[in-house]
Amino acid sequence: MKLIILLSLAATGLAVRTPSISWITKEQVVDIGSSMQLECSVQYAQDYPVLWVKRGTGGVQDLPISTGPGLIIRDSRYSLRHDKGSSTYILQIKDIQESDGGEYMCQVLIGINNRITANVDLLVRRPPVISDNSTRSVVASEGDSVELSCYAGGMPIPDISWRRENNAILPTGGSIYRGNVLQIANIRKEDRGTYYCIAENQVGRGARRNINVEVEFAPMVKAIRPRVYQALQYNMDLECHVEAYPPAAITWFHKQEGIVNNQHYRVSQFATADEYTDTTLRVLSIEKRQFGNYSCTATNKLGQSSAIVTLIETTTPVCPPACGTLTYSAAYTPTPSVLTLLALFAAILLRN
């Protein structure tokens, strides 16, 4: 019986003296450039090496930092302090870099294949960076469903929101949408423009990506003045406004014949934006046969559209463009100097 008691006491004594880790720092979240320390308290480990090790990731081996009271790593940003009274190993790191983030292990090495380990995560705050797999631009046809995606790295994980240029209303409603994916069902030409993906996590100023959304649609043609008037032998401008994407090929027709630049006509076009084009047909020294209907026709891969401008004969020249004569249409208002000359001429006639 005495032998059993002695063996039991011996076993109890051995169990009590087995090395252990009694405490380790909780997860740390720090800013780049700051300093921090990790603490690990051990018991009954006087005869065993105590190590700080950074766990390797992505195929990278574990990185030993210290053993006992001494550093292994050659980096002046690291220091180690051993508090013998509490048997605590304090690892200090200054000027924290993004690469310092990761899992740190406090280990008591009992044997080659036997060690006691406790872990602590070091999280380094990082400003948002929008990922390359985010949408950069989109070209869609009217009626398509469109998906804009935006992802960002950073610590903490960034929040993603969407806006439009000039805070225009989003197709989903409202001026802001939160989430990684903005879905636009049955996209319309009014939905085209610049969309902003904004990533924020309260670290730094955040990140933004401009996403250009182009919507292809069939041409729409509008006659600036559907009916214009001019006298024989004077010039007149016929104008149309075209909205289309891709930009449309524009042709003027008269009596079903396409018009090109020659001694009778001058055609000009001015693109005010990718989707907008203004076109002018100048009819030169109008002849009798040139009066009638003119068709401004715009065509792209999605369709065709036309507008009719009617050139009507009048006996009075219209200014502009037929300026430089004393006789104009009713739309012309004589200047005071012309009125004065007319009054003087009338007075001379009365005297005679």
DAQUI-V921752 format. One record per backbone hydrogen bond with DSSP energy under -1.0 kcal/mol. CO is the residue of the C=O (numbers start at 1). NH is the residue of the N-H. If there is no record, write none. Layout:
BEGIN
co: [CO,CO]
nh: [NH,NH]
END
This chain:
BEGIN
co: [1,2,3,4,5,6,7,8,9,10,11,12,13,15,20,23,28,30,31,34,36,38,39,40,41,41,43,45,49,50,51,52,52,53,54,57,63,65,65,66,67,70,73,75,77,79,81,83,87,88,89,90,91,92,93,96,97,98,102,103,104,105,106,107,108,114,114,116,118,120,121,122,123,126,129,131,136,138,140,141,144,146,148,149,151,153,155,159,160,161,162,163,164,165,170,174,177,180,182,184,187,188,189,193,194,195,196,197,198,199,200,207,209,211,212,213,214,216,217,220,222,226,228,230,231,234,236,238,239,240,241,242,243,245,249,251,252,253,254,257,264,265,266,268,270,275,276,276,277,278,279,280,281,282,283,286,287,288,292,294,295,296,297,298,299,300,303,305,307,309,310,311,312,317,318,321,329,335,336,337,338,339,340,341,342,343,344,345,346,347,348]
nh: [5,6,7,8,9,10,11,12,13,14,15,16,17,18,43,41,123,125,34,96,93,91,25,89,22,23,20,48,109,68,107,65,66,105,63,60,54,72,73,52,70,67,75,78,94,92,90,88,42,83,40,81,38,79,36,33,100,101,122,55,120,53,118,51,116,110,111,108,106,104,28,102,30,155,153,134,212,214,216,144,187,184,182,135,131,129,126,200,179,198,177,196,167,168,173,170,162,150,148,146,143,191,192,213,165,211,163,209,161,207,159,199,197,195,138,193,140,142,245,243,241,310,312,314,234,286,283,281,224,279,222,277,220,217,299,297,259,295,257,254,284,262,282,280,278,244,272,273,242,270,240,268,238,266,236,233,290,291,311,309,253,307,251,305,249,303,300,298,296,294,228,292,230,329,322,323,332,339,340,341,342,343,344,345,346,347,348,349,350,351,352]
END
